[in-house]
Every structure is written in structure tokens, then in C-alpha cells.
Amino acid sequence: MLGRKLFWSICVLHTNELPLRHLITSIDGPTSSDTGFTGPVCSLLSSVNEMQYNAEFRGVPGGEDLTEIPEYILVNMSTDQQVSYQLVQAVKRGVFPSELQEIKCGKVSHSLIYNTWIAEAWLSTGSNYPPSCQYQNKALFLRLALLSGCGYRLVMPSCAAMSCTNRPGPGSGKSFHLWLATAQSLVYMWTRKHGLTGKELNTLEILVMYCLQVYFKLYYDIKVNHRLEDGPKHILTQLRVMRSQPKKVQTAVTFYVRTGA
């Protein structure tokens, strides 16, 4: 149609987050900018650090092993990212070291992603720099607005937007963004006395299994293999590990994996 080849360059960390977001919306409930998660399971994430440890929690084995993290990458990862790596391995084995039993999960905050949407919407109108937005780099924002006016298709995933805010982006090794905090808290809640039973307990187990076998598998693969040429390999890995998930999970997220949207 255009008479030339196009290269689709997207943030694979962002495309790894999208299916988790859609899965939570599908089986537990939507999110709100005011109250965060609204479903019966994920609404408990804000209090996960107050829950007591459950010494009888059941391990969740299965899925592919996490990739080994080289020392030069490990030293540049935040404490939260390193703890999440240990947490995943412990829950899969069903053996929880004492040093992990009293960790504190990162805060699950929805303000960043909603401010990103505000900025994108504002760009599409061609209006001036929005004073209510969390963008701190006004010069960068105005350059993006100029590109928008020239007819370029702007794609601003959450990790790219974070580099324009007063929070460090994931490439810095110091960020702890929304969906990593969410995944960590879900896995951590599995080891706590959460009080969920029946359908809600089944929902938690599905979400934990997805985080262990898909989300964190891809997250650390991307951290280790982060070259441009690795992007298609991560998408293929994501499609492969998805096959081990329950049918309802595949139905909820496969479309978003394939389209990256």
C-alpha cells in the first residue's frame, strides 16, 4: 500500500504488561483512577503488606525456568526487581526463605498510567503543554507535539512516558512501575493469609500462575536480552508460553499479544 517496508519498533516491556492488565480486567474487574483495582482479588493488593505469612501456602510449579541474570545486569537492577526474581523462584518451588517472608511490596499506583493517557490525549488535540500533567521535560513534550502536527503516528507506551516524568524509566534499573508492582504483589499475596475462597481463590491462582509462567518469564528475558533484534524473539516466546495457560486466559489475552495493543 505504501510502496515501502515498515519497521514496527515497540517497547517489549510495555507489550508484556498489556496482557496482564487485560487479564485482570477480564477475570477480576476493571481499574479506576481514583480507587485503583475494583475486583474482589486485586482490590486486596493495597493491603498485601499487612497480611500474615501462610506457612502452608501451596507452591505453583510449572512453566519454563527464569533466565539466568548475568552479574553486570544484576548489579544495575533495583532491589525490587531482584526480590521479585527470588520471589518467583520461591513460590514455584513451594519453599519460602525466611528473608522473603517479611518483604514489603512496592506500592501499586495508577496515577502514572492515567497521566500518560492525559498527555497523549492532549497531544492529539494540538493544544499547548498541559500544566496538570506530570511531564517535567517541557521541551521534549513540545517536540512530540510538533511531530504529531506533522502527521506522525505517536506511540507512547508507559515506559517511554516515564522518561519524561519525575520518575526514572525501566532502562535505568531503578524504576518500579505499575505492572511490575502488581505482579509482585499478586505472587506475594499467594503466600499470605488473604482469606479468599471459592471463585475468588481460583481467580487469584490463575493470575499468580500467569505472573509466574508468562509475565515474569518475559520480564527477565527482556532485561537480559534487550537488543532491538531480540524483540521478535520475545513475542514468539510470549506466544509459546501462553499455550500452557488455561483456555480462559488465552481467550482474554492472545489478541493483545498478537497486536501489541
DOBA-187134 format. One record per residue: x, y, z of N, C-alpha, C, O in turn; residue number from 1; residue in one letter. Coordinates in steps of 0.05 Angstrom, whole numbers, plus 5000, padded with zeros to 4 digits. Layout:
BEGIN
    n.X    n.Y    n.Z   ca.X   ca.Y   ca.Z    c.X    c.Y    c.Z    o.X    o.Y    o.Z   pos   code
      X      Y      Z      X      Y      Z      X      Y      Z      X      Y      Z   NUM      A
...
//
This chain:
BEGIN
    n.X    n.Y    n.Z   ca.X   ca.Y   ca.Z    c.X    c.Y    c.Z    o.X    o.Y    o.Z   pos   code
   5017   4976   5000   5000   5000   5000   5017   5025   5000   5012   5044   4985     1      M
   5038   5025   5017   5056   5049   5018   5079   5048   4999   5092   5068   4994     2      L
   5084   5024   4988   5106   5021   4969   5133   5019   4982   5154   5021   4968     3      G
   5134   5015   5008   5160   5012   5022   5155   4995   5047   5132   4992   5057     4      R
   5177   4984   5058   5175   4968   5082   5173   4986   5106   5183   5008   5107     5      K
   5159   4975   5127   5156   4989   5152   5169   4973   5174   5168   4948   5173     6      L
   5180   4986   5193   5192   4972   5216   5176   4979   5241   5174   5003   5248     7      F
   5165   4959   5254   5148   4963   5278   5166   4961   5302   5173   4939   5311     8      W
   5174   4984   5313   5192   4984   5337   5176   4992   5361   5168   5016   5364     9      S
   5171   4974   5379   5155   4979   5402   5170   4970   5427   5189   4955   5425    10      I
   5161   4979   5450   5174   4971   5475   5163   4944   5484   5139   4942   5490    11      C
   5180   4924   5485   5170   4897   5492   5164   4896   5522   5147   4879   5530    12      V
   5176   4913   5539   5167   4913   5567   5138   4922   5569   5123   4911   5585    13      L
   5131   4941   5552   5103   4951   5552   5084   4929   5541   5063   4925   5553    14      H
   5092   4916   5519   5074   4895   5508   5072   4871   5527   5053   4856   5525    15      T
   5091   4868   5545   5089   4847   5565   5069   4854   5587   5057   4837   5599    16      N
   5066   4880   5592   5048   4889   5612   5018   4889   5603   5000   4883   5619    17      E
   5014   4894   5577   4986   4896   5567   4969   4872   5572   4947   4874   5582    18      L
   4979   4847   5566   4962   4824   5571   4955   4820   5601   4932   4812   5607    19      P
   4973   4826   5619   4967   4824   5648   4945   4843   5655   4926   4836   5669    20      L
   4946   4867   5645   4925   4887   5650   4898   4877   5640   4878   4879   5654    21      R
   4898   4867   5615   4873   4857   5603   4863   4832   5617   4838   4828   5620    22      H
   4881   4815   5626   4872   4791   5641   4859   4798   5667   4838   4787   5673    23      L
   4870   4817   5682   4858   4825   5707   4831   4837   5702   4812   4831   5716    24      I
   4828   4854   5681   4802   4866   5675   4782   4845   5668   4759   4847   5675    25      T
   4791   4824   5653   4773   4803   5644   4762   4785   5666   4738   4779   5666    26      S
   4780   4776   5684   4771   4756   5703   4767   4767   5732   4755   4753   5748    27      I
   4776   4792   5737   4773   4802   5764   4757   4829   5764   4739   4832   5781    28      D
   4763   4847   5746   4749   4872   5746   4766   4895   5736   4791   4892   5736    29      G
   4755   4917   5727   4770   4939   5716   4785   4955   5737   4782   4950   5761    30      P
   4800   4974   5728   4815   4992   5746   4802   5020   5745   4788   5027   5726    31      T
   4807   5035   5766   4796   5062   5768   4819   5081   5776   4836   5074   5792    32      S
   4819   5105   5764   4840   5124   5771   4838   5133   5800   4858   5142   5811    33      S
   4814   5131   5812   4810   5140   5839   4816   5119   5860   4830   5124   5880    34      D
   4807   5095   5855   4809   5073   5875   4828   5051   5867   4831   5032   5882    35      T
   4839   5052   5842   4857   5030   5833   4840   5007   5824   4821   5010   5809    36      G
   4848   4983   5832   4833   4959   5824   4806   4957   5839   4804   4965   5862    37      F
   4787   4948   5824   4759   4946   5835   4750   4918   5840   4730   4914   5854    38      T
   4764   4898   5829   4755   4870   5832   4760   4859   5860   4776   4871   5875    39      G
   4747   4837   5867   4750   4826   5894   4778   4816   5901   4785   4815   5924    40      P
   4794   4809   5881   4821   4799   5886   4841   4821   5886   4855   4825   5906    41      V
   4843   4836   5865   4863   4857   5862   4858   4881   5880   4877   4896   5885    42      C
   4834   4885   5889   4829   4907   5908   4843   4902   5935   4846   4920   5951    43      S
   4852   4877   5940   4866   4870   5964   4896   4876   5962   4910   4875   5983    44      L
   4906   4883   5939   4934   4887   5935   4945   4910   5952   4968   4910   5960    45      L
   4928   4930   5957   4937   4953   5972   4943   4946   6001   4957   4961   6015    46      S
   4933   4923   6011   4937   4915   6038   4954   4890   6041   4955   4877   6062    47      S
   4967   4881   6019   4982   4856   6019   5005   4857   6039   5011   4836   6051    48      V
   5016   4880   6044   5039   4881   6063   5030   4878   6092   5047   4873   6109    49      N
   5004   4880   6097   4994   4876   6124   4985   4848   6129   4978   4840   6152    50      E
   4984   4831   6109   4974   4803   6112   4995   4786   6125   5019   4790   6120    51      M
   4987   4767   6141   5005   4749   6154   5015   4727   6135   5001   4719   6116    52      Q
   5039   4718   6140   5051   4697   6124   5036   4671   6128   5030   4664   6151    53      Y
   5031   4656   6107   5018   4630   6109   5039   4608   6104   5047   4603   6081    54      N
   5047   4595   6126   5068   4575   6124   5059   4550   6108   5075   4534   6101    55      A
   5032   4548   6103   5021   4525   6089   5014   4531   6060   4999   4517   6048    56      E
   5024   4553   6050   5017   4560   6022   5027   4538   6003   5047   4525   6009    57      F
   5013   4535   5981   5019   4514   5962   5036   4526   5939   5030   4546   5928    58      R
   5058   4512   5933   5076   4520   5912   5061   4518   5885   5042   4502   5882    59      G
   5070   4534   5865   5058   4534   5839   5079   4528   5818   5090   4546   5805    60      V
   5086   4502   5815   5107   4495   5796   5097   4496   5767   5074   4501   5763    61      P
   5115   4492   5749   5107   4491   5721   5118   4515   5705   5128   4534   5717    62      G
   5116   4513   5679   5126   4534   5662   5157   4532   5659   5170   4515   5671    63      G
   5167   4549   5642   5196   4550   5636   5211   4564   5659   5200   4581   5673    64      E
   5236   4556   5662   5252   4569   5683   5258   4598   5676   5259   4605   5652    65      D
   5262   4614   5696   5271   4641   5691   5299   4641   5680   5315   4623   5686    66      L
   5305   4660   5663   5332   4662   5651   5352   4670   5673   5345   4684   5691    67      T
   5376   4660   5670   5398   4667   5688   5406   4696   5683   5409   4705   5660    68      E
   5409   4712   5704   5415   4740   5701   5445   4744   5706   5456   4739   5727    69      I
   5460   4754   5685   5489   4759   5689   5494   4780   5710   5477   4797   5715    70      P
   5517   4779   5722   5524   4797   5744   5523   4826   5736   5514   4843   5751    71      E
   5532   4832   5711   5533   4860   5703   5505   4872   5700   5502   4896   5701    72      Y
   5485   4855   5695   5457   4865   5694   5445   4865   5722   5430   4884   5729    73      I
   5452   4845   5738   5441   4843   5765   5448   4867   5782   5431   4877   5797    74      L
   5473   4877   5780   5481   4899   5797   5467   4925   5790   5466   4944   5806    75      V
   5456   4927   5766   5442   4951   5757   5412   4949   5761   5397   4967   5754    76      N
   5402   4926   5771   5374   4923   5777   5367   4933   5804   5384   4932   5823    77      M
   5343   4943   5807   5334   4954   5833   5331   4931   5853   5329   4907   5845    78      S
   5329   4937   5878   5324   4917   5899   5298   4903   5894   5295   4879   5897    79      T
   5278   4918   5885   5251   4907   5880   5252   4887   5857   5239   4866   5859    80      D
   5267   4893   5836   5269   4874   5814   5284   4849   5822   5277   4827   5813    81      Q
   5305   4851   5838   5319   4828   5848   5302   4811   5867   5302   4787   5865    82      Q
   5287   4824   5884   5269   4810   5903   5247   4795   5887   5241   4772   5895    83      V
   5237   4807   5867   5216   4794   5851   5227   4769   5838   5213   4748   5837    84      S
   5251   4769   5829   5264   4746   5817   5265   4723   5838   5258   4700   5832    85      Y
   5274   4729   5862   5275   4709   5883   5248   4699   5892   5244   4676   5897    86      Q
   5229   4718   5892   5201   4711   5900   5189   4691   5880   5176   4672   5889    87      L
   5192   4695   5855   5181   4677   5835   5193   4649   5838   5178   4630   5838    88      V
   5219   4647   5841   5232   4621   5844   5222   4607   5870   5218   4583   5870    89      Q
   5219   4622   5891   5210   4610   5917   5181   4599   5915   5176   4577   5925    90      A
   5163   4614   5902   5135   4606   5900   5133   4582   5882   5117   4564   5886    91      V
   5149   4581   5860   5148   4558   5842   5158   4533   5856   5148   4511   5851    92      K
   5178   4536   5874   5189   4513   5889   5171   4505   5913   5171   4482   5922    93      R
   5156   4524   5923   5140   4519   5946   5155   4521   5972   5146   4512   5993    94      G
   5179   4532   5971   5197   4536   5994   5203   4565   5997   5215   4577   5979    95      V
   5195   4577   6019   5197   4606   6022   5218   4613   6043   5213   4609   6067    96      F
   5241   4624   6035   5262   4631   6054   5252   4652   6074   5235   4668   6067    97      P
   5263   4651   6098   5254   4669   6119   5258   4698   6111   5243   4716   6119    98      S
   5280   4704   6095   5285   4732   6088   5264   4743   6069   5263   4768   6066    99      E
   5249   4726   6056   5228   4736   6038   5201   4738   6052   5182   4751   6041   100      L
   5198   4727   6075   5172   4726   6088   5162   4753   6098   5138   4757   6101   101      Q
   5180   4771   6102   5172   4798   6113   5180   4821   6094   5182   4843   6103   102      E
   5183   4815   6068   5189   4836   6050   5164   4854   6047   5142   4847   6053   103      I
   5169   4878   6037   5147   4897   6032   5146   4902   6002   5165   4910   5989   104      K
   5122   4896   5990   5119   4900   5962   5117   4930   5955   5109   4946   5972   105      C
   5125   4936   5930   5123   4964   5921   5094   4973   5919   5076   4956   5916   106      G
   5089   4998   5922   5062   5009   5921   5050   5007   5893   5064   5014   5873   107      K
   5026   4997   5891   5012   4995   5866   4997   5021   5861   4976   5026   5873   108      V
   5008   5039   5844   4995   5065   5839   4987   5067   5810   5002   5060   5792   109      S
   4963   5078   5806   4952   5080   5779   4955   5109   5768   4947   5114   5745   110      H
   4967   5127   5783   4968   5155   5774   4985   5158   5749   4978   5175   5732   111      S
   5007   5143   5747   5025   5147   5725   5012   5141   5698   5014   5156   5679   112      L
   4999   5118   5696   4987   5110   5671   4965   5128   5662   4961   5133   5638   113      I
   4950   5139   5681   4928   5157   5674   4939   5184   5665   4927   5196   5648   114      Y
   4960   5193   5677   4973   5218   5668   4985   5214   5641   4986   5233   5625   115      N
   4995   5190   5634   5004   5185   5607   4982   5187   5587   4986   5199   5566   116      T
   4958   5176   5594   4936   5179   5576   4928   5208   5572   4921   5216   5550   117      W
   4929   5224   5593   4922   5252   5591   4941   5266   5572   4932   5281   5555   118      I
   4967   5260   5574   4987   5272   5556   4982   5265   5527   4983   5282   5510   119      A
   4976   5239   5523   4972   5230   5495   4947   5244   5484   4947   5252   5460   120      E
   4926   5245   5500   4901   5258   5490   4906   5287   5484   4896   5298   5464   121      A
   4922   5300   5501   4928   5329   5497   4944   5333   5471   4940   5352   5456   122      W
   4963   5315   5466   4979   5316   5442   4961   5315   5417   4965   5329   5398   123      L
   4941   5297   5418   4925   5293   5395   4908   5317   5388   4898   5320   5365   124      S
   4904   5336   5407   4888   5359   5402   4905   5382   5391   4894   5402   5382   125      T
   4931   5380   5393   4949   5401   5384   4950   5424   5403   4959   5446   5396   126      G
   4940   5421   5428   4939   5442   5448   4967   5447   5460   4985   5432   5455   127      S
   4969   5467   5476   4994   5474   5490   5000   5453   5511   4984   5436   5517   128      N
   5024   5456   5523   5033   5439   5544   5013   5438   5568   5007   5459   5579   129      Y
   5003   5415   5576   4983   5413   5597   4996   5416   5625   5012   5399   5633   130      P
   4989   5437   5639   5001   5442   5665   4994   5421   5686   5008   5418   5705   131      P
   4972   5407   5682   4963   5387   5702   4977   5360   5699   4975   5343   5716   132      S
   4992   5357   5676   5005   5331   5671   5031   5329   5686   5043   5350   5693   133      C
   5040   5305   5691   5065   5301   5706   5090   5303   5689   5112   5299   5699   134      Q
   5087   5311   5663   5111   5314   5646   5128   5336   5657   5119   5359   5661   135      Y
   5154   5330   5662   5172   5350   5672   5190   5362   5650   5199   5384   5652   136      Q
   5193   5347   5628   5210   5356   5606   5193   5369   5585   5183   5357   5567   137      N
   5189   5396   5589   5171   5410   5571   5181   5411   5542   5166   5409   5523   138      K
   5208   5413   5539   5219   5415   5512   5213   5389   5497   5206   5390   5473   139      A
   5216   5366   5510   5210   5341   5497   5181   5339   5490   5174   5330   5468   140      L
   5164   5348   5508   5135   5347   5503   5128   5363   5478   5112   5355   5461   141      F
   5140   5387   5476   5134   5404   5453   5144   5393   5427   5132   5397   5406   142      L
   5167   5379   5428   5177   5366   5404   5158   5344   5395   5154   5340   5371   143      R
   5147   5329   5414   5128   5308   5408   5103   5320   5396   5092   5309   5377   144      L
   5094   5343   5407   5071   5356   5396   5075   5365   5367   5057   5364   5351   145      A
   5100   5375   5361   5107   5383   5334   5105   5359   5315   5095   5362   5293   146      L
   5116   5336   5324   5115   5312   5307   5086   5304   5302   5079   5296   5280   147      L
   5069   5307   5323   5041   5300   5320   5028   5318   5299   5012   5308   5283   148      S
   5035   5343   5299   5024   5362   5279   5033   5356   5251   5020   5365   5232   149      G
   5056   5342   5248   5066   5336   5222   5055   5310   5211   5062   5301   5189   150      C
   5037   5298   5225   5024   5274   5216   5037   5248   5224   5029   5227   5213   151      G
   5056   5248   5242   5068   5223   5251   5049   5209   5270   5033   5222   5284   152      Y
   5051   5182   5270   5035   5167   5289   5051   5164   5315   5071   5150   5315   153      R
   5042   5177   5336   5056   5176   5361   5048   5151   5377   5024   5147   5382   154      L
   5067   5136   5386   5061   5113   5404   5078   5117   5429   5102   5115   5428   155      V
   5064   5122   5451   5079   5128   5476   5071   5107   5497   5054   5113   5514   156      M
   5084   5084   5498   5079   5065   5520   5088   5077   5546   5102   5096   5548   157      P
   5078   5064   5568   5082   5075   5594   5112   5079   5601   5119   5098   5614   158      S
   5129   5060   5592   5157   5062   5598   5170   5086   5585   5188   5099   5596   159      C
   5162   5093   5560   5172   5116   5546   5163   5141   5560   5179   5160   5564   160      A
   5138   5142   5569   5128   5165   5582   5142   5170   5609   5145   5193   5617   161      A
   5151   5148   5622   5164   5151   5647   5190   5166   5645   5199   5179   5665   162      M
   5203   5166   5622   5227   5180   5618   5223   5210   5617   5241   5226   5619   163      S
   5197   5218   5614   5190   5247   5613   5180   5257   5640   5174   5280   5643   164      C
   5177   5239   5659   5166   5247   5685   5188   5249   5706   5211   5246   5700   165      T
   5179   5254   5730   5199   5256   5752   5205   5229   5764   5216   5227   5785   166      N
   5198   5207   5749   5206   5180   5758   5224   5168   5737   5220   5173   5713   167      R
   5244   5153   5745   5263   5141   5726   5249   5119   5710   5232   5105   5720   168      P
   5258   5116   5685   5247   5095   5668   5259   5068   5673   5279   5066   5688   169      G
   5247   5047   5662   5256   5020   5667   5285   5014   5658   5298   4997   5669   170      P
   5294   5029   5638   5321   5025   5629   5342   5033   5650   5365   5024   5648   171      G
   5334   5050   5669   5353   5059   5689   5359   5038   5710   5379   5040   5724   172      S
   5342   5017   5712   5346   4997   5732   5336   5005   5759   5339   4990   5779   173      G
   5324   5029   5762   5315   5039   5787   5285   5043   5789   5275   5050   5810   174      K
   5271   5038   5767   5242   5042   5768   5228   5018   5779   5238   4996   5779   175      S
   5204   5024   5789   5187   5002   5798   5159   5010   5789   5144   5021   5805   176      F
   5152   5004   5765   5128   5015   5753   5104   4998   5760   5106   4977   5772   177      H
   5082   5008   5751   5055   4997   5759   5052   4967   5757   5045   4954   5776   178      L
   5058   4956   5733   5050   4928   5730   5071   4909   5742   5063   4886   5748   179      W
   5096   4917   5744   5115   4900   5759   5107   4899   5788   5108   4878   5800   180      L
   5098   4922   5799   5089   4922   5827   5064   4905   5830   5061   4891   5850   181      A
   5047   4906   5810   5022   4890   5811   5028   4860   5811   5017   4845   5827   182      T
   5045   4852   5792   5053   4823   5790   5066   4813   5815   5060   4791   5825   183      A
   5084   4829   5826   5098   4822   5851   5078   4818   5874   5080   4799   5889   184      Q
   5060   4837   5876   5040   4836   5898   5022   4812   5896   5014   4800   5916   185      S
   5014   4805   5871   4997   4782   5867   5011   4756   5876   5000   4740   5890   186      L
   5036   4753   5867   5051   4729   5875   5056   4729   5905   5054   4708   5918   187      V
   5062   4752   5917   5066   4754   5946   5041   4747   5961   5042   4733   5982   188      Y
   5018   4756   5951   4992   4751   5965   4986   4721   5966   4973   4711   5984   189      M
   4996   4706   5946   4992   4677   5946   5005   4664   5970   4996   4643   5979   190      W
   5025   4676   5982   5039   4665   6005   5028   4676   6031   5039   4670   6053   191      T
   5007   4692   6030   4996   4705   6054   4969   4694   6061   4957   4679   6046   192      R
   4959   4701   6085   4932   4693   6093   4913   4715   6083   4907   4734   6097   193      K
   4904   4710   6059   4888   4730   6045   4858   4727   6049   4843   4746   6045   194      H
   4849   4704   6058   4820   4700   6064   4803   4694   6040   4779   4693   6043   195      G
   4814   4691   6016   4799   4686   5992   4791   4657   5990   4806   4639   5998   196      L
   4767   4652   5981   4757   4624   5977   4741   4623   5951   4735   4643   5939   197      T
   4735   4598   5943   4717   4594   5920   4727   4607   5895   4751   4604   5887   198      G
   4709   4621   5881   4715   4633   5855   4738   4653   5857   4755   4655   5840   199      K
   4738   4669   5879   4759   4689   5882   4787   4676   5886   4807   4686   5875   200      E
   4788   4654   5900   4813   4640   5904   4823   4628   5877   4847   4629   5871   201      L
   4805   4618   5861   4811   4608   5835   4822   4631   5817   4841   4626   5801   202      N
   4810   4654   5819   4819   4677   5803   4847   4685   5811   4864   4690   5794   203      T
   4853   4685   5837   4880   4691   5847   4900   4671   5836   4922   4679   5827   204      L
   4893   4645   5837   4911   4625   5827   4917   4628   5798   4940   4625   5789   205      E
   4897   4635   5782   4901   4639   5753   4920   4662   5748   4938   4661   5731   206      I
   4916   4684   5763   4932   4708   5760   4961   4702   5769   4980   4711   5756   207      L
   4964   4688   5791   4991   4681   5800   5005   4663   5780   5029   4667   5775   208      V
   4991   4643   5770   5003   4625   5750   5012   4641   5726   5034   4636   5715   209      M
   4996   4660   5717   5003   4676   5694   5028   4693   5699   5046   4695   5683   210      Y
   5029   4705   5723   5052   4721   5730   5077   4705   5731   5098   4713   5722   211      C
   5076   4681   5743   5099   4664   5746   5109   4653   5719   5133   4652   5714   212      L
   5090   4644   5703   5098   4629   5679   5099   4646   5653   5112   4638   5634   213      Q
   5087   4669   5654   5087   4686   5630   5099   4713   5635   5120   4720   5623   214      V
   5087   4729   5653   5096   4757   5657   5125   4758   5666   5142   4771   5653   215      Y
   5132   4745   5688   5159   4746   5698   5179   4732   5680   5202   4740   5678   216      F
   5171   4710   5667   5188   4697   5648   5197   4717   5627   5221   4719   5621   217      K
   5178   4732   5615   5184   4751   5594   5199   4775   5605   5217   4785   5592   218      L
   5192   4784   5629   5204   4808   5641   5234   4804   5643   5249   4822   5635   219      Y
   5243   4782   5654   5272   4778   5658   5286   4770   5632   5309   4775   5629   220      Y
   5271   4757   5614   5283   4752   5587   5290   4778   5574   5311   4781   5562   221      D
   5271   4798   5576   5275   4824   5563   5298   4839   5577   5314   4852   5563   222      I
   5300   4837   5603   5321   4850   5618   5349   4841   5609   5368   4856   5607   223      K
   5351   4815   5604   5377   4803   5596   5382   4807   5566   5405   4813   5558   224      V
   5362   4803   5550   5365   4805   5521   5348   4829   5511   5325   4826   5503   225      N
   5361   4852   5511   5346   4876   5506   5355   4891   5480   5350   4915   5477   226      H
   5367   4877   5462   5374   4889   5436   5350   4890   5418   5330   4875   5422   227      R
   5351   4908   5399   5328   4912   5380   5321   4885   5366   5298   4879   5362   228      L
   5342   4870   5358   5337   4845   5344   5325   4824   5361   5315   4804   5351   229      E
   5325   4827   5388   5313   4808   5406   5282   4811   5408   5269   4792   5417   230      D
   5271   4834   5399   5243   4839   5402   5225   4817   5391   5208   4807   5405   231      G
   5228   4809   5365   5211   4788   5354   5214   4762   5369   5194   4747   5371   232      P
   5237   4756   5380   5241   4731   5395   5224   4731   5420   5213   4711   5428   233      K
   5222   4755   5433   5206   4757   5457   5176   4752   5451   5162   4740   5467   234      H
   5167   4763   5429   5139   4759   5421   5134   4729   5416   5113   4719   5425   235      I
   5152   4715   5403   5149   4687   5398   5149   4671   5424   5134   4652   5428   236      L
   5167   4679   5443   5168   4666   5469   5141   4670   5484   5131   4652   5496   237      T
   5131   4695   5482   5106   4701   5495   5083   4683   5485   5067   4673   5500   238      Q
   5082   4680   5459   5061   4663   5446   5065   4634   5455   5046   4619   5459   239      L
   5090   4625   5457   5096   4597   5464   5087   4591   5493   5074   4571   5498   240      R
   5095   4608   5512   5089   4603   5540   5059   4606   5545   5048   4596   5565   241      V
   5046   4622   5528   5017   4625   5531   5002   4599   5527   4980   4596   5538   242      M
   5013   4581   5512   4999   4556   5506   4994   4539   5530   4976   4522   5531   243      R
   5010   4543   5551   5007   4527   5576   4986   4538   5595   4980   4526   5615   244      S
   4975   4562   5588   4956   4575   5605   4928   4564   5600   4922   4554   5579   245      Q
   4910   4566   5621   4882   4557   5617   4869   4571   5593   4877   4593   5585   246      P
   4849   4558   5582   4835   4568   5558   4824   4596   5562   4826   4613   5544   247      K
   4813   4602   5586   4802   4628   5591   4823   4650   5591   4818   4673   5584   248      K
   4847   4643   5599   4869   4662   5598   4877   4668   5569   4880   4691   5561   249      V
   4880   4647   5554   4887   4650   5525   4866   4667   5511   4873   4684   5494   250      Q
   4841   4662   5517   4820   4677   5504   4821   4707   5511   4815   4724   5495   251      T
   4828   4712   5536   4829   4740   5546   4852   4756   5535   4849   4781   5532   252      A
   4875   4744   5530   4899   4760   5524   4912   4755   5498   4928   4772   5489   253      V
   4906   4733   5484   4921   4727   5459   4918   4749   5438   4938   4755   5425   254      T
   4895   4761   5436   4891   4783   5417   4911   4806   5422   4922   4817   5403   255      F
   4915   4812   5447   4932   4835   5455   4962   4828   5451   4978   4846   5447   256      Y
   4968   4802   5454   4995   4794   5449   5002   4796   5420   5023   4806   5412   257      V
   4983   4788   5403   4988   4788   5374   4988   4816   5363   5003   4822   5344   258      R
   4973   4834   5374   4971   4861   5363   4988   4881   5378   4994   4903   5367   259      T
   4998   4874   5402   5014   4893   5418   4998   4917   5425   5009   4939   5427   260      G
   4973   4914   5430   4955   4937   5436   4937   4931   5459   4921   4949   5467   261      A
//
